[in-house]
């Protein structure tokens, strides 16, 4: 079952169960996907939909930080619940060991030896982890740590 079909089915189930939060999140996902499809003028596949949802998760994490700084615990909690629902639609995240192995392989492949060659390594890593819920900052920190 494609991710698009799964979202449609889950929306129906959430409506039957009167789960307002899940309905809202699924509708947000569908709206974001539709906006992206209109922007690039083609239907998104599952990997592209995952990238859209990864962006949504990143936005919500930033919101949680801001809400906590503003002493708005109830809004931060709601954002965390939305993150949990969004993550349930993403493929399993890479473990730190797996991510480290991908970075090592990319460094070997590009022959990078210096920190100024980080861009080439990042390109290879990002292609290999496309469709995975990974944080670009985490990858760049890892590459930085492995290159002198």
N, C-alpha and C positions, 0 to 999 in steps of 0.2 A: 504494500500500500504506500503510495507516495505521501509525502509530507502534507501536500495540499489536501488530499483526501482525508488524511488523518485529522487535520485541523477542522475540516467540515464535520466529520463524524463526532469529534470531541465537542464541538460547539453545540451540536444537537443534544448530546448527552448532558452537557452543562445546563442547557435550557430546561431539559426535563427535570434535572435535579435542582433547579433554581439556584445554581451556584453562580452568583453574580460576579464575583472576582474572576473566576475562570472564564466566564463569558466575555467580560471586559477585556481580559488579556488576549484571548483568542481573536476577538474582533480587532484589537490593536495590531496584532501580528498580521492578520489578513489585510488590514488597511495599509500597513507599511509595505507589505509584499506587492499589493496592487499599485501603490505609488511608485515603487521601484520598477515594476513592469511597464508602467506608463512612461517612466523616465527613459528606459533603455529600449522601449518599443518591442519587447519580446517576453515570452513567458519565462519565469525563473525555474531552474531545476532545483532539486533538493539542496545541493551544495550552496547555490546562490541564496536560497531562502535561509539557510543556516547562517550565512554571513550577515544577512539583514537582522536576524534574531540576535546574533552576537553583538551587533551594534546597539540593539535595544537594551541588552543586558548591561553593556558598558555605560549607557546613559543612565540606567537605573542605579548602578553602583555609585555613579557620581552624585545622583540625587540623594542617595542614602547618606553620603558623606555630608552634603550640605544640610540636610534635615537634622542630622545629629549635631552639627555645629550650631544650628539655630534652635536647639532644644525642642524639636518636633518629633518625638519618639514614635507617635502614632503614625505619622506619615512615612517615617523611615521603615517601620514594621510593614506597612502596606507595600512599599517598594520591594522589600525583601521577599514578600510573598509572591509578587509578580516575577521576580528573578527566578524563584523556584519553579514556577509554572513555565517560564520561558526555557529554562534549562532542561525541563523534561522533554522538550521537542528537539533538542540538539543531540548529536551523536556523543558517545562517551568521550570525555576529554582525555588528552594524552597525559600520562603520568610524567612527573619531572624526569625520570630516568629515560623514558621514551623520547621526550623532547630533547634531552641532552644528547641522545644518540643521533637524532636527526640533525642537530647543530654540528656535532662532530663529523658526520658524513658530509655535510655541506661544506665545512671547512676543508676537508680532504679533497672534495670534488673541485672546489674553486682554487685550491692551493694558497689560500689566504694566510699570510704570516703576520700582518700588521693590522692595527686597529683601523687605519684609513681604508682598508679593504672590506670593512664591515658591510657596506652596501651590497656588494656582490654576494656575500654569504646570506644576508637577509633575504635577497631575492629568491635564492634557491630554497631556503627554509620555508618561506611563505608559500611558494608553489607546492612544496611537499605537504604542508599542513592545511592546504585549502579545504574548506568545508568542515574543519575541526574547530571546536570552540577554544581557541587559544588567544592569549593576550599578547599583542605585538610588543608591548613594553617588557613583558616577561622574557620574550624571545630576545629582544635587543640587549637586555641586561645579561642574559646567558651568553650571547655572542661576545659582548664586551668583556666578560669574565674570562672567556677562553682565548681571546686574542690579546697578545701583549701590546 
